[in-house]
Amino acid sequence: MSDSETSDEGATTPSRDWQRYYCATEGRPPRPTLLRALAAFAREGLGAGGLAVDLGCGSGRDALPLLRAGWRVWALDSEAEGLARLQRQAAAEGLEGLTAVLGRFEDTPLPPCDLVNASFSLFACPPAHFPALWSGIVTALRPGGRFAGQLLGPRDSWAARPETSFVTRDGLDALLAPFTVEHLEEEETDSVTPMGEAKHWHIWHVNARRSS
Ligand SMILES: C[S@@+](CC[C@H](N)C(=O)[O-])C[C@H]1O[C@@H](n2cnc3c(N)ncnc32)[C@H](O)[C@@H]1O
């Protein structure tokens, strides 16, 4: 399973652009990183009933499949519009177990959990706050819990933006020291975002299991 889907992605830009992003990506399937984590839990006989934290959940591309699979989901986003879309769809399907949290990565403590899912979102955390955010992710995950998501690499076009967080390969290895890496894929490609922005992507797709 390749994780290449960067043409799906939006920009770290103002609210109106995130709303366009939610429209442009509506109905798209869950991320391969999430599916890989769910498959790994399933092999252990785990899953339904667990608590997933979805960071930068948007309108629920991953949160909704998690709820459908019987997970409880604590979904955080800084955009009320994304959360409202997620809540509407969850209610329409009669899905239970959703806690929607309006807040920013930088200042929202995470609950103890089994899975942290962060699809194409963590690079929007300002670099000054990223170390504390990552430390919060590691602390929130129970031993045997999993991280699934993406981080930006240094050659990404957005890495030059002062508000964007990126990691080098050595930096990534340091971040993943408390984990067993289950899948790591480096993607580097030229593509166009749903908002029509041409950009160079350098992405780490990560699946990792918190060491005991
Ligand atoms: C590219 S979208 C990804 C949405 C979803 N995870 C997906 O895969 O479709 C990034 C999301 O992160 C949210 N976001 C950006 N900066 C954030 C921050 N500092 N704190 C919380 N959420 C943030 C945006 O509002 C947006 O919904």
The ligand as an ORCA input file, in Angstrom:
! r2SCAN-3c Opt
* xyz 0 1
  C      -4.773     19.197      5.533
  S      -6.066     19.205      6.723
  C      -6.159     17.473      7.114
  C      -7.524     17.092      7.639
  C      -7.699     15.598      7.887
  N      -6.781     15.095      8.895
  C      -7.528     14.832      6.594
  O      -6.648     13.976      6.524
  O      -8.294     15.087      5.654
  C      -5.298     19.873      8.214
  C      -6.271     20.139      9.355
  O      -5.499     20.594     10.484
  C      -6.199     21.662     11.113
  N      -5.213     22.501     11.811
  C      -4.294     23.326     11.248
  N      -3.554     23.920     12.193
  C      -4.020     23.452     13.389
  C      -3.655     23.685     14.741
  N      -2.637     24.514     15.043
  N      -4.328     23.051     15.720
  C      -5.351     22.205     15.398
  N      -5.741     21.942     14.130
  C      -5.084     22.556     13.145
  C      -6.918     22.395      9.980
  O      -8.003     23.134     10.457
  C      -7.305     21.238      9.072
  O      -8.596     20.765      9.363
*
